[in-house]
């Protein structure tokens, strides 16, 4: 293709994406495909000759798109939000268009320095202590990782290296390899699977400690675990606290866990991937009381701050803990020597190369502003509370625990088996997507306000669909589909996605 054709293709692609978002409300959330569907539709080998761009977009529309789960549908209520906005897409386009790889400062000075600026902006908006920011006098600072999973592993590896250095300072004869076999990491049994996986990847045993009845890891539980392991000759090394657990969005009390960790010189990492975005609203910052005890802190801007994946914001109190753990020198990586405090981010992460991810964070912060992002967070929390009110109006349901952020957990009074069957039936219809978790050994359905496109009317439509499916499940002999007014199914089946582009 010549440059004129590429320009035409780029414009058509952008129009297709705009059309996709404008019509996403009118499609099933879940695709109607079976495993292996795409491998049957596409040829076994790559094309030998170039294909026309119209053929490429046609194949995307007819073959790829039907197998997509629509994460930004107003009726996607599973997991947690997948941040997406036109502002972020613009930032991604700029990043992809420049095509730089930020190995070092010299590889692209703006890549490093815009990340410093935006991480300072975001850290201040969240209300983090100044010592976590690049603009502080101390060695703290922020860096964009790919995911919270990555950040948790980076912190674990840094904690392991720091503990070895600390112990060998007092006893240089310690065998490093033997020491590492004694290290133990701790977290709540409500943690995300990625936390446990970090222990596997980082070769550190991970203890999942029992949370209290409200899903929180208490300080006394952690202290007892430390004492048990020390009595067996083991060494507490790393703790992951959760601010917004995956299941029910519970908040571990940092003001209890922090002093326990600090007393034993144990690294305290905070996984606040979803919920910490709410801290841009001052009324929620009490939930991170005790953050001054923390060594590292991560929030996924790509969840609730309208930034497209991947953009996981991580702050550390002392960047040298990362540098000592990850610094590997090569002559070709020698960089500009400067007296200005500029981080060499290749030592703050596992990969050497890095994309210009700060561009999309920058475009979102500039185009929405702090007030716009606060409005987004508050609106979604209010929508969740509206959904909880609707559920409580039906005596067949129980809302528990109390709604947290944009998450509402609910179940049928009539037992776990019916609650599970209700979710299965809803997923089978593909109009609404939710997932389950357990609370106090009961099966509950999680309903999360995820899409920036979700309105009060969408919440009510989703609730009506849940009610109709519950009617069928609980009293099938009393339901006469012909007598219903405007059913939820009729509403969803009205128009197919991208109908205008046909």
C-alpha positions as CSV (number, residue, x, y, z in Angstrom):
1,X,0.0,0.0,0.0
2,X,1.2,3.5,-0.7
3,X,1.0,6.4,1.9
4,X,-2.3,7.6,0.5
5,X,-3.9,4.2,1.0
6,X,-2.5,4.0,4.6
7,X,-4.0,7.4,5.4
8,X,-7.4,6.2,4.0
9,X,-7.1,3.0,6.1
10,X,-6.2,4.9,9.2
11,X,-9.2,7.3,8.9
12,X,-11.6,4.3,8.2
13,X,-10.2,2.5,11.3
14,X,-10.8,5.5,13.5
15,X,-14.3,5.9,12.2
16,X,-15.0,2.2,12.8
17,X,-13.9,2.5,16.4
18,X,-16.0,5.6,17.0
19,X,-19.0,3.7,15.5
20,X,-18.2,0.7,17.7
21,X,-18.4,2.8,20.9
22,X,-21.5,4.7,19.7
23,X,-23.3,1.4,19.1
24,X,-21.8,-0.9,21.8
25,X,-25.0,-0.6,23.9
26,X,-26.9,-2.5,21.4
27,X,-24.9,-5.8,21.4
28,X,-24.6,-8.8,23.6
29,X,-21.8,-8.4,26.1
30,X,-20.6,-11.9,25.6
31,X,-19.9,-13.4,22.1
32,X,-21.7,-16.4,20.7
33,X,-18.7,-18.4,19.6
34,X,-17.2,-21.8,20.6
35,X,-13.6,-22.5,21.4
36,X,-11.5,-22.7,18.3
37,X,-14.0,-20.7,16.1
38,X,-11.3,-18.3,14.8
39,X,-8.8,-20.9,14.0
40,X,-11.4,-22.5,11.7
41,X,-12.1,-19.2,10.0
42,X,-8.6,-18.0,9.3
43,X,-6.1,-19.7,7.0
44,X,-3.3,-21.8,8.4
45,X,-0.5,-19.7,6.8
46,X,0.1,-16.0,6.6
47,X,-0.7,-14.5,3.2
48,X,2.2,-14.4,0.6
49,X,0.9,-11.3,-1.1
50,X,-0.3,-8.1,0.5
51,X,-4.0,-7.7,0.9
52,X,-6.1,-4.7,0.3
53,X,-6.8,-2.7,3.5
54,X,-10.6,-3.0,3.0
55,X,-10.2,-6.7,3.1
56,X,-8.3,-6.5,6.4
57,X,-11.0,-4.3,8.0
58,X,-13.7,-6.5,6.5
59,X,-12.1,-9.6,8.1
60,X,-11.8,-7.8,11.4
61,X,-15.4,-6.9,11.4
62,X,-16.8,-10.3,10.2
63,X,-14.4,-12.7,11.9
64,X,-12.5,-11.1,14.8
65,X,-15.2,-8.8,16.3
66,X,-17.8,-11.5,16.7
67,X,-15.4,-13.2,19.1
68,X,-14.8,-10.1,21.3
69,X,-16.2,-9.8,24.8
70,X,-17.3,-6.1,25.0
71,X,-15.5,-4.9,28.2
72,X,-16.8,-1.3,27.6
73,X,-20.4,-2.3,27.3
74,X,-22.7,-0.6,29.8
75,X,-23.8,-4.1,30.7
76,X,-20.4,-5.5,31.5
77,X,-20.3,-5.9,35.3
78,X,-17.6,-8.5,35.8
79,X,-14.2,-8.2,37.3
80,X,-13.4,-4.5,37.6
81,X,-13.4,-1.6,35.1
82,X,-11.2,-1.7,32.0
83,X,-10.3,2.0,31.7
84,X,-11.0,3.3,28.2
85,X,-11.6,6.8,26.8
86,X,-11.1,8.7,23.6
87,X,-8.5,10.8,25.5
88,X,-6.5,7.7,26.3
89,X,-6.8,6.3,22.7
90,X,-5.4,9.6,21.5
91,X,-2.4,9.2,23.8
92,X,-1.9,5.6,22.6
93,X,-2.1,6.8,19.0
94,X,0.6,9.3,19.7
95,X,2.8,6.8,21.4
96,X,2.3,4.1,18.7
97,X,3.0,6.8,16.0
98,X,6.3,7.9,17.6
99,X,7.3,4.2,18.0
100,X,10.1,5.0,20.5
101,X,11.6,2.5,23.0
102,X,12.6,4.2,26.2
103,X,15.7,2.2,27.1
104,X,17.4,5.2,28.7
105,X,16.9,8.9,29.0
106,X,18.9,9.5,25.8
107,X,16.8,7.0,23.9
108,X,13.9,9.5,24.3
109,X,14.2,12.2,26.9
110,X,10.5,13.1,26.8
111,X,9.6,9.4,27.5
112,X,11.4,9.5,30.8
113,X,10.5,13.1,31.8
114,X,6.8,13.0,31.0
115,X,6.6,9.9,33.2
116,X,8.2,11.7,36.1
117,X,5.8,14.6,35.6
118,X,2.6,12.5,35.3
119,X,3.5,10.2,38.2
120,X,4.0,13.3,40.4
121,X,0.6,14.7,39.2
122,X,-1.2,11.4,39.9
123,X,0.5,10.8,43.2
124,X,-0.5,14.3,44.4
125,X,-4.1,13.7,43.2
126,X,-4.3,10.5,45.2
127,X,-2.9,12.2,48.4
128,X,0.2,10.1,48.7
129,X,2.9,11.3,51.1
130,X,5.4,13.5,49.4
131,X,8.2,11.1,50.1
132,X,6.7,8.8,47.4
133,X,7.1,11.4,44.7
134,X,10.0,12.2,42.3
135,X,9.7,15.8,43.3
136,X,10.6,15.1,46.9
137,X,14.0,15.6,48.4
138,X,14.3,11.9,49.2
139,X,14.9,8.8,47.0
140,X,11.2,8.1,46.4
141,X,9.4,8.2,43.1
142,X,6.9,6.8,40.7
143,X,7.1,4.5,37.7
144,X,4.6,3.0,35.2
145,X,4.6,-0.8,35.2
146,X,2.5,-3.0,32.9
147,X,0.2,-4.4,35.6
148,X,-0.3,-4.7,39.3
149,X,0.9,-8.3,38.9
150,X,4.2,-6.9,37.6
151,X,4.4,-4.3,40.4
152,X,3.9,-7.0,43.1
153,X,6.6,-9.2,41.7
154,X,9.0,-6.2,41.3
155,X,8.5,-5.2,44.9
156,X,8.9,-8.8,46.1
157,X,12.2,-9.2,44.3
158,X,13.4,-5.8,45.6
159,X,12.3,-6.8,49.1
160,X,14.3,-10.1,48.8
161,X,17.4,-8.3,47.7
162,X,17.1,-5.7,50.4
163,X,16.7,-8.3,53.1
164,X,19.8,-10.1,51.9
165,X,21.8,-6.9,52.0
166,X,20.5,-5.9,55.4
167,X,21.3,-9.3,57.0
168,X,24.7,-9.6,55.5
169,X,25.7,-6.2,56.7
170,X,25.6,-7.6,60.3
171,X,27.0,-11.0,59.3
172,X,29.0,-11.0,56.0
173,X,29.5,-14.8,56.3
174,X,25.8,-15.6,55.6
175,X,25.3,-17.7,52.6
176,X,22.9,-15.7,50.3
177,X,21.3,-18.8,48.7
178,X,20.5,-20.4,52.1
179,X,19.2,-17.1,53.4
180,X,16.7,-16.8,50.5
181,X,15.2,-20.2,51.3
182,X,14.2,-18.9,54.7
183,X,12.3,-15.8,53.5
184,X,8.5,-15.8,53.8
185,X,5.9,-13.5,52.2
186,X,2.4,-12.8,53.7
187,X,-0.9,-11.6,52.4
188,X,-4.6,-12.1,53.0
189,X,-6.5,-15.1,51.8
190,X,-8.6,-12.5,50.0
191,X,-5.7,-11.4,47.8
192,X,-5.7,-11.4,44.0
193,X,-4.3,-14.5,42.4
194,X,-1.4,-12.3,41.0
195,X,-0.1,-11.8,44.6
196,X,0.2,-15.6,45.2
197,X,1.7,-15.9,41.7
198,X,4.4,-13.4,42.6
199,X,5.6,-15.7,45.3
200,X,5.8,-18.6,42.8
201,X,7.7,-16.5,40.3
202,X,9.9,-14.9,43.0
203,X,10.7,-18.3,44.7
204,X,9.4,-17.1,48.0
205,X,6.9,-19.1,50.1
206,X,3.7,-17.1,50.4
207,X,1.4,-17.5,53.4
208,X,-2.3,-16.6,52.8
209,X,-3.5,-15.4,56.2
210,X,-7.1,-15.7,57.3
211,X,-9.0,-12.4,57.0
212,X,-11.5,-11.3,59.6
213,X,-15.3,-11.7,58.9
214,X,-15.3,-8.5,56.9
215,X,-12.5,-9.7,54.6
216,X,-9.7,-7.6,56.2
217,X,-6.2,-8.8,57.3
218,X,-5.7,-7.6,60.8
219,X,-2.4,-6.5,62.5
220,X,-2.6,-9.1,65.2
221,X,-3.0,-11.9,62.7
222,X,0.1,-10.7,60.9
223,X,2.1,-10.3,64.1
224,X,1.2,-13.9,65.2
225,X,2.3,-15.3,61.8
226,X,5.6,-13.5,62.1
227,X,6.2,-15.0,65.5
228,X,5.3,-18.5,64.4
229,X,7.7,-18.4,61.5
230,X,10.6,-16.8,63.4
231,X,10.2,-19.6,66.0
232,X,10.9,-22.1,63.2
233,X,14.0,-20.2,62.0
234,X,12.2,-18.5,59.1
235,X,12.6,-14.8,58.1
236,X,9.6,-12.6,57.5
237,X,10.5,-10.6,54.3
238,X,7.5,-9.2,52.4
239,X,3.8,-8.3,53.1
240,X,1.2,-7.4,50.5
241,X,-1.8,-5.4,51.9
242,X,-5.0,-5.1,49.9
243,X,-6.8,-1.8,49.5
244,X,-9.9,-3.1,47.8
245,X,-9.8,-6.9,47.6
246,X,-10.8,-8.6,44.4
247,X,-13.8,-10.4,45.8
248,X,-15.6,-7.9,47.9
249,X,-13.4,-4.8,47.8
250,X,-12.4,-4.9,51.4
251,X,-9.6,-2.6,52.8
252,X,-6.8,-4.0,55.0
253,X,-6.0,-1.6,57.8
254,X,-2.6,-0.2,57.0
255,X,-2.4,1.5,60.3
256,X,-2.4,-1.9,62.0
257,X,-0.2,-3.8,59.5
258,X,2.4,-1.0,59.0
259,X,3.8,-0.9,62.6
260,X,4.1,-4.7,62.6
261,X,6.1,-4.6,59.4
262,X,8.3,-1.7,60.3
263,X,9.2,-3.2,63.6
264,X,10.6,-6.3,61.8
265,X,12.0,-4.3,58.8
266,X,9.7,-6.2,56.5
267,X,8.7,-4.6,53.2
268,X,5.1,-3.6,53.0
269,X,3.6,-3.4,49.5
270,X,0.1,-2.1,48.9
271,X,-2.0,-3.7,46.1
272,X,-4.7,-1.0,45.5
273,X,-5.1,-1.8,41.8
274,X,-8.8,-0.9,41.6
275,X,-9.9,1.1,44.6
276,X,-7.1,3.5,45.1
277,X,-8.4,5.5,42.1
278,X,-11.1,6.7,44.4
279,X,-8.5,8.5,46.6
280,X,-8.5,11.4,44.1
281,X,-11.7,12.2,45.9
282,X,-10.7,13.4,49.4
283,X,-13.6,11.8,51.1
284,X,-12.2,8.3,50.5
285,X,-8.6,8.9,51.6
286,X,-9.3,7.7,55.2
287,X,-9.2,4.2,53.7
288,X,-5.4,4.4,53.3
289,X,-4.7,5.5,56.9
290,X,-1.2,4.3,57.7
291,X,0.2,4.7,54.2
292,X,3.2,6.4,55.7
293,X,4.4,2.9,56.8
294,X,4.4,1.5,53.3
295,X,7.4,0.8,51.1
296,X,5.6,0.5,47.7
297,X,2.1,1.3,46.4
298,X,0.4,0.4,43.2
299,X,-2.8,1.6,41.5
300,X,-4.0,0.6,38.0
301,X,-4.8,3.8,36.2
302,X,-6.1,1.4,33.5
303,X,-8.9,0.3,35.7
304,X,-10.9,3.3,37.0
305,X,-9.1,6.3,35.7
306,X,-10.1,6.0,32.0
307,X,-6.6,5.1,30.8
308,X,-6.4,2.2,28.4
309,X,-4.5,-0.9,29.5
310,X,-1.6,-1.1,30.3
311,X,-0.8,1.6,32.8
312,X,-0.1,0.5,36.3
313,X,1.2,3.3,38.5
314,X,3.7,2.2,41.2
315,X,5.4,4.4,43.8
316,X,8.3,3.5,46.0
317,X,9.7,5.2,49.1
318,X,13.3,4.4,48.1
319,X,14.1,3.9,44.5
320,X,17.5,2.6,45.3
321,X,16.0,-0.6,46.6
322,X,14.8,-1.2,43.0
323,X,18.1,-0.1,41.5
324,X,20.2,-2.4,43.7
325,X,18.0,-5.3,42.7
326,X,17.8,-4.7,39.0
327,X,20.9,-2.8,37.9
328,X,22.8,-4.6,35.1
329,X,25.3,-2.4,33.2
330,X,26.4,-2.5,29.6
331,X,28.5,0.0,27.7
332,X,25.8,0.5,25.0
333,X,23.5,1.7,27.8
334,X,25.8,4.4,29.1
335,X,23.7,7.6,29.3
336,X,24.0,11.3,29.7
337,X,25.5,12.3,33.0
338,X,23.5,15.0,34.7
339,X,23.1,16.7,38.0
340,X,19.4,16.8,37.5
341,X,17.4,14.2,39.4
342,X,16.2,12.0,36.5
343,X,15.4,8.3,37.1
344,X,16.9,5.6,34.9
345,X,13.7,3.6,34.6
346,X,15.3,0.5,33.2
347,X,16.5,-0.2,36.8
348,X,13.0,0.2,38.2
349,X,11.4,-2.7,36.2
350,X,12.0,-6.1,34.8
351,X,12.1,-5.3,31.0
352,X,14.8,-3.2,29.5
353,X,12.6,-1.5,26.9
354,X,9.6,0.5,27.7
355,X,6.8,2.1,25.8
356,X,5.8,5.8,26.0
357,X,2.9,4.9,28.3
358,X,2.9,8.2,30.1
359,X,1.5,9.9,27.0
360,X,-2.0,8.3,27.5
361,X,-1.9,9.1,31.2
362,X,-1.0,12.7,30.3
363,X,-3.8,13.1,27.7
364,X,-6.4,11.7,30.1
365,X,-5.3,14.0,32.9
366,X,-5.3,17.0,30.6
367,X,-8.5,16.3,28.8
368,X,-10.6,15.3,31.8
369,X,-8.8,17.3,34.5
370,X,-8.9,16.3,38.2
371,X,-12.6,17.5,38.5
372,X,-13.7,15.4,35.5
373,X,-12.0,12.2,36.9
374,X,-13.6,12.9,40.4
375,X,-17.0,13.2,38.7
376,X,-16.5,9.9,37.0
377,X,-15.5,8.1,40.2
378,X,-18.4,9.6,42.2
379,X,-20.9,9.0,39.5
380,X,-20.0,5.3,39.3
381,X,-20.2,4.9,43.1
382,X,-23.6,6.5,43.0
383,X,-24.7,4.1,40.2
384,X,-23.6,1.2,42.4
385,X,-25.6,2.5,45.3
386,X,-28.6,2.8,43.1
387,X,-28.2,-0.8,42.0
388,X,-28.0,-1.9,45.6
389,X,-31.2,0.0,46.4
390,X,-33.0,-1.8,43.6
391,X,-31.8,-5.2,44.8
392,X,-32.9,-4.4,48.4
393,X,-36.4,-3.5,47.1
394,X,-36.9,-7.2,46.2
395,X,-37.2,-9.4,49.2
396,X,-35.9,-12.4,47.3
397,X,-32.4,-10.9,47.5
398,X,-29.8,-10.0,50.1
399,X,-27.1,-7.5,49.5
400,X,-23.9,-8.5,51.5
401,X,-21.4,-7.2,52.4
402,X,-22.2,-3.5,52.2
403,X,-21.5,-2.0,48.8
404,X,-17.9,-0.9,48.4
405,X,-16.8,1.7,45.8
406,X,-18.5,0.6,42.5
407,X,-19.1,-3.0,43.6
408,X,-22.3,-4.6,44.9
409,X,-22.4,-8.2,46.0
410,X,-25.8,-9.9,46.3
411,X,-27.4,-13.3,46.5
412,X,-30.7,-15.0,46.6
413,X,-32.2,-15.8,50.0
414,X,-33.2,-19.1,48.5
415,X,-29.8,-20.6,48.8
416,X,-26.4,-20.8,47.1
417,X,-27.5,-23.3,44.4
418,X,-30.2,-21.0,43.1
419,X,-27.8,-18.0,43.2
420,X,-25.3,-20.0,41.2
421,X,-28.0,-21.1,38.8
422,X,-29.2,-17.6,38.3
423,X,-25.7,-16.4,37.3
424,X,-25.3,-19.3,35.0
425,X,-28.6,-18.5,33.3
426,X,-27.8,-14.9,32.9
427,X,-24.4,-15.6,31.4
428,X,-26.0,-18.1,29.0
429,X,-28.2,-15.3,27.7
430,X,-25.0,-13.3,27.0
431,X,-26.8,-10.0,27.6
432,X,-25.2,-9.3,31.0
433,X,-21.9,-10.3,32.4
434,X,-21.1,-10.8,36.0
435,X,-18.8,-13.1,38.0
436,X,-19.1,-14.7,41.5
437,X,-17.1,-14.8,44.7
438,X,-17.7,-16.1,48.2
439,X,-18.5,-14.1,51.4
440,X,-18.6,-15.8,54.7
441,X,-18.8,-19.1,52.9
442,X,-21.8,-18.0,50.9
443,X,-21.9,-17.8,47.1
444,X,-22.5,-14.3,46.0
445,X,-22.7,-12.5,42.6
446,X,-20.5,-9.5,42.0
447,X,-22.0,-6.5,40.2
448,X,-19.4,-3.9,39.3
449,X,-20.1,-0.6,37.5
450,X,-17.4,-0.8,34.9
451,X,-18.0,1.1,31.7
452,X,-17.7,4.9,31.5
453,X,-20.8,4.7,29.3
454,X,-23.0,3.3,32.0
455,X,-26.0,5.4,33.1
456,X,-28.8,5.1,35.6
457,X,-31.0,3.7,32.8
458,X,-28.5,1.0,32.0
459,X,-28.4,0.0,35.7
460,X,-32.2,-0.3,35.7
461,X,-32.2,-2.3,32.5
462,X,-29.6,-4.7,33.9
463,X,-31.7,-5.0,37.1
464,X,-34.8,-5.7,35.1
465,X,-33.0,-8.5,33.3
466,X,-31.9,-10.0,36.6
467,X,-35.4,-9.8,37.9
468,X,-36.9,-11.5,34.8
469,X,-34.4,-14.3,35.0
470,X,-35.1,-14.7,38.7
471,X,-38.8,-14.9,37.9
472,X,-38.1,-17.7,35.5
473,X,-35.9,-19.5,37.9
474,X,-38.1,-19.2,41.0
475,X,-41.6,-19.4,39.6
476,X,-41.5,-20.7,36.0
477,X,-45.1,-21.7,36.0
478,X,-46.2,-18.1,36.8
479,X,-44.4,-16.4,33.9
480,X,-46.2,-15.7,30.7
481,X,-43.7,-14.1,28.3
482,X,-46.5,-12.8,26.1
483,X,-48.0,-10.7,28.9
484,X,-44.8,-8.9,29.7
485,X,-44.5,-5.3,28.6
486,X,-41.1,-4.3,27.2
487,X,-38.8,-7.1,28.1
488,X,-35.1,-6.7,28.7
489,X,-34.4,-9.2,25.9
490,X,-36.3,-7.1,23.4
491,X,-34.3,-4.1,24.5
492,X,-30.9,-5.7,24.0
493,X,-31.7,-7.4,20.6
494,X,-32.8,-4.2,18.9
495,X,-29.6,-3.3,16.9
496,X,-26.3,-5.0,16.2
497,X,-23.0,-3.3,16.9
498,X,-21.6,-1.2,14.0
499,X,-24.9,-1.5,12.1
500,X,-24.2,1.9,10.6
501,X,-21.0,0.8,9.0
502,X,-22.6,-1.9,6.9
